[in-house]
């Protein structure tokens, strides 16, 4: 994997770059739609390319491991072929899901022992097996197995958790470096910074993972309930110690405002289920602010979703029609809302990139944050 930075915004730490993988280029900053089980919920691949303009999507090791399973995945030729997607894919290691979804989980030095949330069957994830599973899935960018430290937690727990993540990282890197891609394209391994909201732990973790000199780095354990300013503080702290010439991925974040503030702090990659999950429940993100389309005020509002007449999907449905679909529980309503939100997120990071290249990101970002924070 190659990463090139084309411009840096002088008043912030924002940068515009490009990641090159064997499945194509990714212009950064970028948002990655979440396709947890091999599909971005409610959105087909054609729409992801043509309307959303997704350059990379995310899959999840935990869910794909349980269903359809690695035998099916390998027989299919990997996730790209299984889902008919020829662009880059990133896989989360499944650490967050083990600690949030799995039943009767136990963390031990060898790995995480857990029962499937689907049928209660017993499993173990180790740093080595997670690499093996992600080799079979075949994602272009794969993640280290870590513990996503819960919030709140005390300092001692956060420290022990971080140290376990670092020991698991060393084992995962060893397995990654000793093995090859199964399907002929190159794969890249990202370590993950942990340390909860404790500055000294975040610094120690950032230094530790940077010492391994990989092609990119992720920041985990944020957007898990901590105050928003603490999240921003931790991003600032960590990015002082991560290499400037490598992409930085902030995991599981977040709102449009979170994304703009993350870009301003030097983040290049984002993912979050919010555009689709919130869309299915009637929340729309627009350039003017947030719309709860279920509100009765939209019942007879026949203007397009965007007030300036624009739409982020080809068909310009009215607010009234979309509200009707959502309150009626029609699948089409969830699809339209998801498509709109995903397209808006990709528009937002694309616009941010253009502003960075122009040198006007700082002013534009401040104006956008005000707009995006409003509820219409």
Secondary structure as GFF3:
##gff-version 3
##sequence-region A 1 376
A	DSSP	beta_strand	2	8	.	.	.	ID=ss1
A	DSSP	beta_strand	15	21	.	.	.	ID=ss2
A	DSSP	beta_strand	24	28	.	.	.	ID=ss3
A	DSSP	beta_strand	30	34	.	.	.	ID=ss4
A	DSSP	alpha_helix	45	47	.	.	.	ID=ss5
A	DSSP	pi_helix	48	52	.	.	.	ID=ss6
A	DSSP	beta_strand	56	60	.	.	.	ID=ss7
A	DSSP	alpha_helix	61	66	.	.	.	ID=ss8
A	DSSP	alpha_helix	70	76	.	.	.	ID=ss9
A	DSSP	alpha_helix	79	83	.	.	.	ID=ss10
A	DSSP	beta_strand	88	92	.	.	.	ID=ss11
A	DSSP	alpha_helix	95	100	.	.	.	ID=ss12
A	DSSP	beta_strand	103	107	.	.	.	ID=ss13
A	DSSP	beta_strand	112	115	.	.	.	ID=ss14
A	DSSP	beta_strand	122	125	.	.	.	ID=ss15
A	DSSP	alpha_helix	127	137	.	.	.	ID=ss16
A	DSSP	beta_strand	141	143	.	.	.	ID=ss17
A	DSSP	alpha_helix	155	178	.	.	.	ID=ss18
A	DSSP	beta_strand	188	193	.	.	.	ID=ss19
A	DSSP	alpha_helix	199	210	.	.	.	ID=ss20
A	DSSP	beta_strand	216	219	.	.	.	ID=ss21
A	DSSP	alpha_helix	228	239	.	.	.	ID=ss22
A	DSSP	beta_strand	247	250	.	.	.	ID=ss23
A	DSSP	alpha_helix	256	264	.	.	.	ID=ss24
A	DSSP	beta_strand	269	271	.	.	.	ID=ss25
A	DSSP	alpha_helix	274	280	.	.	.	ID=ss26
A	DSSP	beta_strand	283	285	.	.	.	ID=ss27
A	DSSP	beta_strand	290	292	.	.	.	ID=ss28
A	DSSP	three_ten_helix	296	298	.	.	.	ID=ss29
A	DSSP	alpha_helix	319	327	.	.	.	ID=ss30
A	DSSP	alpha_helix	331	358	.	.	.	ID=ss31
A	DSSP	alpha_helix	361	372	.	.	.	ID=ss32
###
